[in-house]
Amino acid sequence: MIAQWLCSCSTEPNSIYKLNICAKCHRVSCNWCQKPELLIKYCPGCFRVAESEGQLRCVHNCLECPRCELILSVSMEKLASGHKRFEMVCNGCSWRYKTPEVSTLKTLTGCVEELRKKEDPYTQRFNSLREFYGFKRELQYMEEGGEVSESIASKELFDRLNETKLYKMINEECPIEFKDTKDSGDIALPLPLRLRAKFDYRCPSCGEWLTKSHPDPRSSRFLLESFAAHMLPSLEIVHRSKVEPSVSDENAMALVFTASDQSDTPVEITILGSATIHIPVRQFTLAYDGPVKCESTMETIKRLVTRVPTYQLNSNTNILATEKSRRLTRPETAPHKNNMIDQGSGWCILPMYILEPAKTHRIQLTIPIKGVYVTLQAVLH
């Protein structure tokens, strides 16, 4: 059973890592309801920024496989004639292509596009149709009383107009022969690499910035972020037998709450379940022994280990084995008195019982974030 969260738009359940919380109005939102604003378009191969708004592919030397869309590896061979030949190889599907001899070259993408005009029947067909319908549009303009455009004025045109009515020339079509419509399935030429985009996002309610990316195409840093995963605890649902081997009831589950590594202050959480489940605990607190980061690396690791639930600890390393032994020898106190299964620094395990079988169950959490109570709903399925 997994938990996914609903944002304010309730379009569909999402992972907690796909949600944001506005710092101004505290609305929970996802990519479906946030307002995106384009920051830059760039090539993921050469990291050049797009030169125009309408540019969709790289115009330099980056190519992609026409089958699996991975970036192609390009090698060059110098020929005895002084010309060059390029070989493109896909490291994913092993597709390869070798160009004819090239005498002059500005960019690889320009070279491939010139080859496409000569060798690709679909490109040739598209160009012929574009020319045909451009010519037809000029004829329609003539029929409406406009002047003859210089782009189509020729002796051949006037000779045809002497033999054929103008409306018949306008109604002509440019069909393709049936034998040429069959797709051989052979992909002959590589494609210029598609550009990628970076977006900044605003809150759908108040318009405040939620995330702002670094404008450098090579950077994955955020100048501003408001990810819900940094403010809310993560939730995992497991069978209670995994936490307490003595419990064999199939309808007994355990809710494992783990705080974010960036949290260091106690958080009081209120929880409610739908009619198909029963959660004995209505309110609990995620408490901490102290901040994670310490002066020494070893102390920091020890603090991180204390934030791991007991059932997830193993004996692979000395530090994990020591922590597990310490917890198993502690007296049974607070957790069981408060109907909790287990509790530690930054984590808590609550019991949950399934009363009625259903495809999904729901729980509602109320969590204080920066002095404001935020309510979220989770879908369990």
N, C-alpha and C positions, 0 to 999 in steps of 0.2 A: 504494500500500500504506500502510495506517495502523496505528498501534499503540494498543491499548487494554489496560488493566491489570485484573488480577484482584485482588479483595480477599480477606480471609481466609474469607469465606463462599462464594466462588467461584460466586455465583449467575449472574452474567453479566459480560462485560468492560465496563469503564467508562472514561471519559475520566479522565485524571489529575486534572482539576479537580473531580471528583466524589468523590474519596477523601480520607480524613482519617487522620492517624497520631496515636495516643494518646501523650501526653507521659509517661504513667506506665508502661504495659505495652508500648508501641510496636507495638500491633496496628494493622494496616491495615484500615480498614472503609469501608463505603459506606452510603448512605441506606437500603438494604434491610435491613441487619443492625444498624444503630445504634438506640438506644433514644430515640425522640422524646418530648419533654415540651412540652405546649402552653404558650406564654408569653402571648400575647394573640390575640384575634380583633378585627379592625377593618374599618371600611369604607374601601376605597381611594379613594372619592370625597370624603368629608368628614373622613376620618381619625378618626372617633369610635370609641372602644373599645366593644365589645359590652356591653350592659347585663345580659345573662344568659347562662348557659352554653348554653342551647338556641337562642339567636338565630342565625339563618343568613343573614339579609338586613338591609339598612339599613332603619331605621324612621323616617328623617328625609326628606330631599329628593333622594336619589340613586337614579336609575333606570338600567336597562340595556336595551339593544335585545333584543327577544325572538328575533331572528333570528341576529345575530352576537355578542351579549353584550357589545358595547362600551358605554361610558358615554354616555348621551344628553345632548345639549345642550338646555337648556330656556329658552324665552323666554315672557314674559308679555304679554298684551294686555289693557288696561283698556277695558271696554265702556261705552257711554253709560248703561246701566242701573246702573252702579256695580259690577257683577259683574266677574269676571276669567275669562280663558280662557288656558290654557297649551298651548304647542306643543312637542312633543318631536321632535328630529331626530337621527338617527344619522349621524355623519360617515363611517362605514365603508361601509354598504350603502345609505344614503340613505332608510332606512325613516323614516316620520314618523307622528305621531299628534297630533290636536288634541282637547282635552277639551271637553265641553259647558261652558256657563256655570257658574261656581263662585261661590257667594255667600260662604260661610265656608270657611276653609282653615286647618288646623293644620299638616299636613305633606303633601307631594306623594305620598308612598307611601301615606298613609292615604286620600287622595283617589282614587288609582288602585285601591286595594283595594275601596273602596265601589263604584266603577264596575264592577269585576270581578264583584261579587256581583249586580249588576243586568243586566249585558250579556253576560258570558261564560257560555255554556251549560255548559261543563265545570265551572266553579265552582259553578253552580247545581245541577248533577247531583251533584257531590260533597257539597254541603251537604244535599241531600235524602236521599242515602244515609246520611250520618252521622246525621241525625235519625231515619231509618227504623230503622237497626240499633240506635241507642240506645233507641228505643221497644221494639224486640223484646227487648233485653237486660232491660229492666224487666219485660216480660211473663214471661220465663223465671224471673226472680226470684220473681214472684207464683206461678208454677206450683209452685215448690219450697216454698211456704208462707210466703213473705215478705209484708210489708205493701205496700200500694199506695204507690208513691212520689208525693210531692206534685207532681213535675214532669210526671206524665202523668195524674194524677187529673182527670177531667172528666166531664161528663154524657154526652158523645159516647162515651167509653170504656165506661161502664156500659150505655149503650143497645146498643152492639155486643156486649158480653158476654151480654146477654139474648138476642141473636139468633144469635150464633156461638160455637162452642166455643173455649176458650182455646187448645188445641193447634193449631187451625186458624189462629188469628190468629198464633201463633208461627211456623207453617210458611209463611206468606205471603211472597211475594217482591215486589221492586219493579223489574220489568223496564222497559227503555227501548224505545220504539218503534223499529223498524228504520230508518225514514226519518230519525230523529234521530241515528243512529250514524255517518252518513257525515261524514267530516272534510272540510270545505270547503278546508282548507289555508291559510286566511286568518288570520294572527296579528294580533289586533285591539288588544291592550293591552300597554303596557310592563310590565316587571317591576322590583320593588325590587332594588337592586344587591346582588350576593352579597358576603358578607364574606370577607376573606382572613385567614390565620393566620400567626403567627410561632412557630417551634418552636426549642427548645434541644435539643441532642443529646448523649447519653452514650455512652461506649465500651461495646460489647456484652460485653466480657470483665471489666473491672474496675469499670465504672460511673463512671469519671472523666469530667468534662465535656470534650467535644470542641469544641463551638461554643456560644456564648451571644450572643444578639442583643440589641441595644439595645431597651428596652421602648417607646420612642417610635415610634408608627406611621409618622411621617414620616422616620425615620432608617433608613439601610441599613448603619450601622456594626455591627461585632461587638465585644462586650466581651471575648470570648475566641475564638480561632480556632486550628485545627490542620490547615490544608489541606496535603495532600501536595504540591501544586504549589509551595509555598513552601520545601519541604525536599528535593524530588527533582528531578533534571534532566528536562527534556522530551525526548522522543524522536521523531524524524521519519525515515521511510524513503523514500529516493529512489533512482532508477536511478543507477548509478555514472557513466554518461555525462553526467549533469547536473553532477556534481562534477568529473569528469575527461573532457572531450570525446573524448580519444583512445581510451577504452575503449568497445567496441561490443557486448560480450557481454550478451545480454538477461537472463542469470541472475545477473549481477553487480549487487549492490545496495550502498547505502551507508547506514550507521546514523549519524544526526546527533544527537549529544547536546549539549544546551545547558543550562547551569546556570541556576537561578533568579536573578533580579536581587537577591534578598535574601541570596545566598550570597557569602561573601568569603574562605573558607578552602579549601585543597585537599581534594579528596574522592577516595579510592581506590575504584574500582568493579570488582567481579568479574562477568564475564558468561559465561553458558553458553547454547548453542543446542540446539534439538531435533535429532533425527536427520535431519530433512529439509533442514537448512541447515548451513553451515559458516562459523564466525567465527574467523579466524586469531588474533585477539587475545583473550586470556583475562583480562587485567587492564590497566587504564589509570587515569590520574589526570586529573581536571579541575582544572587549576591556574589561578591568577589573578595578574594583574599588580599588583593592588591593589584597594582598595574602589572601588565605582562613584561614590559621592558625594564630590565635591571641594569646595574652597572657592569656586571660580568655576563658573558655569553652563557655559562653554565647555569647561572641563576635564572636567566630568561627562559632557558629550555625547561628547567624545573617548574617554573610558573605556567608554561604552556602545557606541560603534562598534567597539571592539576585541573586544567580545563577540558580534559578528555573524560567522558563518562566511563564508569568502572567496567561495564561489560565490553567496551571497546579496547581495553588495555590487554596486552599480551606480554609474554616473557621473553621477547626476542632480544631486548637490550636490558642492561642492568637498571637503568633509570626507570623504565616501564615496570619491570619486575618489582623494584623497591616501592614504587607508588602503589601498585596493586596490592602488595603485601600490607602496606600501611593502612589502606582503606578496609581491607578484609578483617583486620584486627581491631578496628574502631568499634565502639559500642553502638548498638541500634538505638538511636535517639530521635532526633527531630523529624526526619523524613516520614517514618511510619506513623508517628503521632499525628501528622497533618495529612494522612492518607496519600502521601507521596511514596513512590517506589524507592527513589534514591535522589540525592542532591549533592552538589559540590560547588566548587568555585566556577561560576559562569555557566553552569548547566543544571538541568532539573529533569526528572523523569516522572511523568504522571500516568496513572492508570486510566484506561478507557475500555468500555465494554460495548460491544455491538448488540443492540437490542433487536433490531430487525435487519435482515439482509437487504442490501440496496447497492446499486451501481456506484453511487457516490454518497458521501456524508459531508456535513459542513460543520465547521467550528468558527466562532467569532472571537477575536482577540482585541482587547483595548490596552494600548501601550502608551505611556507618556514619552513624548519626544520633545525635548527642549521646552518643557513646561506645558505642552499642549497634548491632550489625549487624542490619539489617532486610533480609529477602529478599522480593522481589516477582517475579511472573510477568507477562509481557506477551504478548498474543495479536496476531500480525501477520496481517493479511488485506487 
